[in-house]
Structures are given as structure tokens and as C-alpha cells.
């Protein structure tokens, strides 16, 4: 680890919220030193990405002050490519990161791309790249600026194992400040030396020192200690309340004693420790699949990209109920495009009967209508909308009443992911098409989701870089587009 220096960033009693009545943070204070590697942690919807926007200046605090060291530069790796860059070449895109373009810009581009284990011609136009390729460019775009504070939002989502390894080495050698949002616990534990924790219940921000796994254990120990203290206080409070009830019906001095005990009860209740709620795990769930006797998917050819040109390759795949297929291949070969064409029944070499119900998980959630509320999104996949069922389903996926009434566009990426799985439970698809289903999902939820997919009796076609997850859902067949 690099030697930590002076404070480069400080939040001083910052209060902020998109809704005045429901602030994300209230009088939150913490500081970040130079050369520190920090994890930003908190439940889905706690305001992690919003905190990044406060640091970059996109949002301003409602109250309090955010102090940034004079002259400190900030670089952020966003999750989605801004449309204004799509007509640019790779060279033009990276050049736009600088007010004064360095003479050795081609070398700097290659160094930044190497940090994410990616090679691409500099004259390639961004609109022709896949979502995964664009995601790597977004990460490299932040890296090439060599900012004093590097903000990374889910940087491993579109990286394979080698790509993650390259990124870890870069971050370990990066002698400046890094703050990371990620649900990849093993990735975080390799290089971070502290955690900034957003408490979604108390609206506060706490800071811990230590590697990621050690901090998680510290938080668990703190919760357990607070729960024990509260249990003792509750017992003491109940004892005093019983005495109050007893003495209150007596006369004279006994009534005065009851009044004194009542004040002591009020003081004790004020002393109750507010127990921090660590990330709550979603409840176990099932995705029902109606019986289907015939093949659900038959594929005789697939369209892919070879040397940046579209080609078709013959295959022979037939999937029946209960079978699972994983589609593999390097970034840019067309995995996401193939899944999209399959889901929309537009892949010319594939047949999916019209009576097959398809549940489609898109890695960018563009299949969701962002102008709908989460409630409306759940309602539209039900044969008959049932208010009680919708609210119960939402709660199972930590999408409670106030979240369900919000527009999907205002939800965090993690909440959109959980909404997608909640829709499947109501839709009851025969076929699930999953494009990077672990992206944006809190690692605490992944075992529950894996268990549900493993128990799913329908057919699954999936793209995922998460080897452990794919093993848990027992995908037994591979289609490697890179070998066609």
C-alpha cells in the first residue's frame, strides 16, 4: 500500500436528499486521506452513486460543506457511455479527457487500455462497440487522466478474470486516492484498506480501517454488541414499566415514586442504541415455469462479429425444459446482441415458439420502462394485477412501499436488478435469457438468486463472467462464439 498523506477530501456535516422529506444523509462527516484505497459500502438505494456525484460536484449539499484540497483532480468511471461520445473514434474519445492534449497520447491510451486488459484499434468508432467494450473504455477513460481521486462505480461488472487481475495490479500500484463501489467482495479485499459505510436507516456515514473482510466482521461485531445492549435495556425498561403500573395505583408517596420511575423509563428509552442494519438479504424466492413438452429453443446458426465484421456461423443446438446453455466469447463478438435477438425472436437462425414465455434480464436494464413506477412494472407482467401480491413481492426483494411508488429511473442499479428478478416471479416464464445477471447485485443476495435459478425448472440461456455463480446454477452446456 502507498503511504497515506494529508486529508484530500472531507465531508463536514453534509445533508443531502433528492426529496427534502427523505434525505439520504443527515449531517454526515468523514474524511479521506491522500493515497488511500477505500470501499464505499451500503445497502441498495443507500446513496453510494449519489455520494460520487457530490464528490464530482454534479450535486451540491443541501446543508454542510464538502472540502476538496485545492487543485485536486477527480476522475470517475461511469457505468454507461454518454451518447455524445458515440460518434467519436477511440482516439477522439480519450483525447477529450484533456484540456491540453499530451504529445504521447497514443502511448497513454494503450497504457490505460492495458490496465483493463483490452486492445482495440484507435480509429474504431464507439457506436460500433458492444456494451462490454464500452464499459472497458469508460474505465480506461478515468484511468488515463491519472486523477488525484479516482472514483470507480462497479468496475468489474464487464471484466473477465484476466481483466480483473490487470485492474487489481493497476490499483495496487496507483499512488493516489481510489474510492470504489463494488459488490465483488474478493476484488475489494485485495487492495482496499478501509470502508466508508452509508447507513440507510440512520442516514449517517461511518468510517472503518482495515481490509474489506476485516471491516465486514467489525460491522457484524458492532451490530451484535448493540443488539445485546438493547436487549438488556429493554428488559430494564420493562421492569420499570411494571413497577410504574403497580405504584401508580397506590396513593401518596407511591404515586410520586411512579412518576419518578416514568421519567427514568423515558431516559432509558432515549438511551436505546440505534442498531445499525447491515445489508439485509432478500428472502428466498421461486420462479415458476409452466410445463412444456417440445423444444423451447432451436438454433441452427448465429450471427457474430469477426474482425469487426458481421458473419454467420452454423451451430446445432436444441434446448428442452430444464436445460441450460452458457454463451461465451471475448468482448465485442456479439454475446449481448445475440441474447437481444433471441429474446425478441429476431435471430434468423433460431426458432422460439410463440407460446414460450420469455423472461429477459438485460445488463443495462433497458428492457425496463424507466418512466413507470416499480409497482406498474410488476403489475404489467401479471395476468391479473393484485395489489396485495405486488406489495408482498416487492417487500421480498427489499422494494418496499415507498420504493415501489418511485419511477424506475430514480432507482439504484441494484434496485433495478432486484426488480428484474421480482418480475420473473410474477411473469412465470418458460425461458430465462440472462445477460450478466450478477452485475449490480449485492454479493449478499447472490446465493439466494443462485438458489432460485438452480431450482428453476424451465430453460436458461446465460452470459456471465461470474464463474462461481454459473457453477451454482449448474449450467451444463457452453456455446463459445470465439471458437466458431
N, C-alpha and C positions, 0 to 999 in steps of 0.2 A: 504494500500500500504506500501511496505517496504521503509525505509528511503534511499534516494539516496546518493551515495558516490562519490568518485573521478571518473575522466574520465577513462574508461577501454578500450575504442576503439575510434580512431579518424581518419577520412579521411582528408588529407591535400592536397587540390588542385589536386585530383585524376582525371586523364583522362584515359578512357578505352573504347575499342570497338573491336568487333571481326573483323570489317572491318575498316581500318585506315581512309577511307573517310567518314564513318558514325559511329562516336563514340557514345556510349550510354551515357557517362557523360564527361563533359569538365570542368576541374578544380573544381570538386565538393568537398565541405568541409562540414563536420558535425561531431559532437562528441556524444558519448553515455556514460552515467554515470553508475556506479555500481547500481544494484538492480532496474534499470529502466525496465518498460514493454512498448515496442514500437511496433507500427504497421508500416510495410513497405508498402507504398501505391504508386500507379501509374497505368497508362494505361496498357493494354495487350501489351507485347513487349517492355515495358519501360526499362527492365533490372533488375527486382526485384530478380529473382533467380540467375542472374549473380552476383548481389551485394553480395549474400550469398557466392558464390564461391570465391569472392575476400576476404571476411572475413575469410573463412576457409583456404585460401592460394592456392586453386586449380588454381585460376587465379592470375596473377600479374599485377599491374597497368602499363599502357604504360608510364604515367608520374605521378609525385606526389608521396606521401608517405602514407602508411596505418600504423598507430601506434597501437599496441596491448600491453596492460600492461604486463610486464614481468611475466611469469608464468601463465598467464590467459589461461584457457582451454575452448575449443569450442565443443559443441555437436550439430549435425544437424539431423533433422528428414527428410530424403529424401522421395520422392514420390513413388519411385519404388525400389523394393528389388533387390540388386545386385545378379547376377546369381551365384557368387562364394559361396554364403551362402545357396543355395537351398538344398544341401545335408546334411546340419547340422541339429541337433536337436535344439529345443528351448533353452535348457540349453547351448549347444555349441555356439549358436549364441550370446547369451548375455555374455557368458564368453569371447568371442573375443573382447568385448568392453574394456577389461582391460589388461594392461601390466602385472600387478600383480593381480591375481585373489583373491578377498576377501574371507575369510573363510565362511562368511554368504551369499554367492552368491545366494542360493535358496530363502532366505528371500528377498534379494534385487530384484530378478526377480519378485517375487509376488507383491512387493510394486510398481514396475514400471508398471506391468500389471494392478494393481488396479487403477492407475492414469488414465488409458484409459478404465476402466470398462470391463476388459477382463480376463477370466480364461482359461488356457489351460495346458494340461499335459506337463511337461518339456522334456519328451522324444519324443514328436511329431516332425516329420521331416518337415521342412519348405516347401519343394516342394509339400507336400500334403495339404497345406493350401490354402484357397481362396485368391483372391486379397484383399478383405476387411480385412481378418485376418492378412495377411502380412503387410498391411498398419498400423494396430494397433501395430504390433511388431516393425515396423520402428520407430513409435512414442515412444514406451516404451524403445527402444534401446538408443535413445537420452536422455531420462529422467533418465535411470539407471546410466548414467555417472555423473549426478549432475554437469554439466559443469558450469563455471563462466558465459559463454554466451550460451544460448540455442536458436538455430535457428529453427523455425517451419515453414515449407512450406505447406500451406493448410492443417492444422492438423485436421480439422473437416470433411474433404471430405468423410471419410468412417465410421464416428461415428454416432450412433443414438442419440436420445435426452438425454438418460441417460449417454451415453459415453461422450457427450459434457459437461454435467453437472459435471462429475467427473474431466474432464480435466480443466475446469474453476476453480474448487476448488483447484486443484493442483497448477495451475499457480498463483492464488492469494496468496497462501501460500509460493511459491517458492522465497526464499530470495536471488535471483541472477538475472542477466540480461536476459531478454527474448525479442527477436525480431521475430515478426510474419508476415507472408504473408498469408492473408486470404480474401476471398470475402464475408465472413459471418459477416455482419455489427453488428448484435445483439451480437454475440460471442465476437467480438473485443471490443465492448463498455463496456463489463462487467469488464475488467481487465487492459486494456492498458491506459497509462497516457501520451501518446504523439504519434506523427506521423512523420516518415521520408518520405517525398514525392519526388518521382522522376518525374521531368518534362520532358516528352518525346520530347517536342518541343525545349525547351531551353537547354536540356542536363545538367540541374543543379539538385541539391538535396537540398530541403528546409526542415527545421525542425519546428514542431509546438508542443506546450504544451497544454494538455487538453485531456479529454476523446474523443473517436473516433467521436461521433456525433457532439460534440462541434467543433472539428477541421474541419470536413466537412463543417460546417456552416462558419467557419473562411475563408476557401478557397473560398467558394461561395461569401462571402462579399468582399474578396480581388479582385476576378475577376470582380465583379460588379463595384467596385471603379475604377479599372484600365480601364474598358470599358468606364466609364463616363469621365475619364481624357482624354482618347484617342479621344472621340467624340469631346470634347472641343478643343483639339489640332488640329484635322482635320479641324474643322470649321475655326480656326485661320489661319492655313496654306493655306486653300483655299482662304480666304480673301486676304492674302498677295500675293498669286499667281495671283489673278485677278488684283491686283494693279501693279504687275510686268509687266503683259501683257499690261496694259494700259500705264504705264510710259515708257516702252521700246521703244514705237513708237514715243515718244516725243524726242526732242533734248536737248542738253546741260545738265543742272543740273538734269533734269528729268531722263535722262538716267543713271546718277550716282546714283540717288535715287533708280532706278530699280535694279541696281547692288547690292546696299546695302540690299534691300529687299530680293533679291535672296539668299544672304548669310544668312539672318535671317530665310528664309524658310528651308534652309539646316540644320541650327542649331535646328530648331523646329522639323524637321523630325527625327533628331538624338535623340531628347528628347522623342519621342513617347515611351510610356510604352509598353513593350512586354507582352501582356496579356497571363497569364497562361491558358492553355487549360485544364480544368478539364476533367475527364474521359468522352469522348464523347459516347453517347449511339448509338447502332446500329439502323438502320432505320427499321420501321415496315416491315414485310415480310409475305408472304403466302406460304404454302406448298400445292400444288395441289395434289389431289388424284382422279384417274380415277374411274368412276362408276364400281361397282362390285356387282352382284345380289346374288351370292352364299356365303356361309360361307367362310371367309378368313382363319380362323384357327379353327381346331377341335382337342381337346386334350382329350384323354381317360386315359392317365397315365403319370406320370412324374418321372424322376429319381432324388433322393435327397440323402443327406448324413445323416445318423442317427447313433450316437455313433461312428462316424468316419468310418462307413461302408456304401457302396452304396446300396440303396434299391429303389424299385419302388412302387409308390402308385397310386391307381386308382382315377381319377377325371372325371368330366363330364362338359366340357367347350366347347362352340361353340361361336365364335365371328364373327359378321357380320359387314358390313361397318358402321362406326361411333361409334362402341362400344369400351370401354376402360377397360383394366384389369391391376391391380397392383399386382405384385408378392412380397410377404412379407416373412419375416423369419429371424432368427438370423444369424450372420456371420458364414460362414462355412457350411451352409446347402445346398448350391449349386445354389443360385439365378443367379449368373453370368454365371455359367456353363450351366444352363438351357436356359438362353437367347441366349447364343452362339449356343447351339444345335438347338434351334428353328430357329435362323437366318440362319443357314447352312442347315436347313431341315434334321437334323440328330437325332432329338429326336424321338425314336421309337414309342412313344405313341401319336405323334402329326402329323397332316396332314395339310400342307400348299400347295395349288395347285401351280403348276409351273408357271402359268400365273399371280401370285400375285407378284408384285414388292416390295421388302423389303428394307427399309431404316434402317440401324443398327448403333446405337450410342454406341460405346464401351467406357467404362470409362477410359481405358488406351490408347485409340486411336490406338491400334494395328491393327485395320482394315484399317488404312491409310498406304500407301506405303511411308515411310519416305524418300526414295531416289527420289521420284517425287517432282516436284515443285508444289506449291499450284495451279498454273494455270493448270498444267497437271491433277491434281486431280479433279478439277472442270470439265475439258474438257471430262474426261473419263465417267462421268455419264450423259452426254448429248447425245441425238441421233445424232445430228449434231453439231459439235463444232463451236461455233460462238464467235469470238474474242471479239466483242463489248459486247455481253451478259455476257461473263465470267468476263470481267473487271468491268462491271456495278454491277454484283452480288458481286464480291469481295469487291468493294467500299462500298456497302450496309452493309457489315459485317466488315467494317474497315480493310479490307485486300486489301490495295491499290497497285498500280503498282509494287513498289519495293518489297513489301511483297510477292506478287503473283509469282514473279520470283525466290524466295528463295526456297530451298528444305524444305519439311515439317519437317524434323528432326531438322532444325535450328529454327523453330517457337516456341514461348512460348506455354505452355499448354493452356492458354486462347485463343490464336490464333488458335490452333488445334481444340478447341471446336467450335469456330465460323466457321471455315472451314467446320466442320461436318454438321452444320445446313445450311450453304451455299450450300453444295452438295445436301441436301434434296430438296431445292427449284428448282434445275435443274433436279433432278432424278425423281420427281413426283411419290413417292411410294404409293402403296395402304395400306401398313402396316408399321408402325414405331415400332421398337424394341429399347427401350431406357434404357441403363444401367447407372444409376446415371447421368442424363443429366444436372444437375446443378453443378456438380463438375468442378472446374477450371473456371467457368464463372463469370465474374464481376457482382456483385449484381445489377448494374445499367441496365444490359442487360436482367436480368431475367424476368421482367414484359413484355418486348417485345417478348421474346421467349414463355412465357406462353400464351400470347395473340394469337400467331401464332398456337400453339398446340391446344388451345381451339377451334380455328376456323377450324382446320384440319378436313376434312370430312371422312378421312379414319379411319383405326383401329389402336389402340395404345396398346402395352404391355410394361409396365414400371416397373423398380425397382428404388426407390428413398427414401432417408431418409428425404427429404425436404417436410414436411407436408404441409406447406403453398403453395408451388409450385404445389403439387399434387391436392390440393383443387382448385387452379386457373384453372387447365386444366380439371377439372371435371371428374376424374376417378371414375366410379361408382361401379366397382366390384373389389373384393380382392380375391387373392389366397394365403392363409397363409401356406407356406410349413411347418412351425413349428407345425402345428396342424394336419398334415396328418399322 
